[in-house]
Amino acid sequence: MKRFLFTAALFLTVGLAACGKSGPPAGTATNVQSAFKATRADIREFADQGVEAEAKGDFNTAFVHYRALSLNPELTQEQRNAANESMLQMGAKLREGAKNGDKEAEKVLDNYRDTK
């Protein structure tokens, strides 16, 4: 069932991205920064840390930050969407890394699966 839900979410994300929307896709670093700019300082700082990690290619840290953000009940729908989309993007990078032998990526994904 979990695999089905993940696959459905992935197809929904890809489908929405293909709708011809102009501008950067939801969940990019720009959208995360934009979505979180008017929120509490501690939440904004956490979002910024995820963006910084992503920019440095530290997809493990970025994934963990975006997931934690997506679970925060105080987020607006725009913020939750940006965090979820970014988490999906980082998840794809982690799966690719794990497939290529990255043990840290594999551990992050295993932890994610164990805590869903």
Secondary structure as GFF3:
##gff-version 3
##sequence-region A 1 116
A	DSSP	alpha_helix	2	17	.	.	.	ID=ss1
A	DSSP	alpha_helix	29	36	.	.	.	ID=ss2
A	DSSP	alpha_helix	41	55	.	.	.	ID=ss3
A	DSSP	alpha_helix	59	70	.	.	.	ID=ss4
A	DSSP	alpha_helix	77	99	.	.	.	ID=ss5
A	DSSP	alpha_helix	103	115	.	.	.	ID=ss6
###
